Amino acid sequence: METSLNEKAAAHRLLEDLEDLNILKVLNKNIQPKQKLSEKYAGKLPSDIADELQNYVTQSCNECNNRSI
């Protein structure tokens, strides 16, 4: 169901009127596309520390996988 331009304009005007009467407050939403964490944090960790961390994680995984319980 598509909303017509007139209906959107009427709804917008109604919201403005309600805001003028201090019944509600219309907030502007800035919706930005979600950024991948890998993109967000790319290059934030020095490569030598990243290598140490990767080695630690790999070693920990190997130790966990090799345990006999």
Phi, psi and omega in degrees: 000120183265139179269131181286161179298322179296319179295320178295319179295319180294318179295319179297316180296319179298316178298320178297318179297316179297325178291320178298328179274006182058034177270326177212167178236123180271125179255141175279132179255124173258098181266118179248146178298143180294136179264137178297141179299324180297326178284321183297318185256009180300127177081006182279337182253128178304143187299326180293321179289322178298319178296317178299317180296316179297319178297319180296315180296316179298315179298316180298317179296318179297316179298319180294316181292331183271358179287141175250113183251000000 
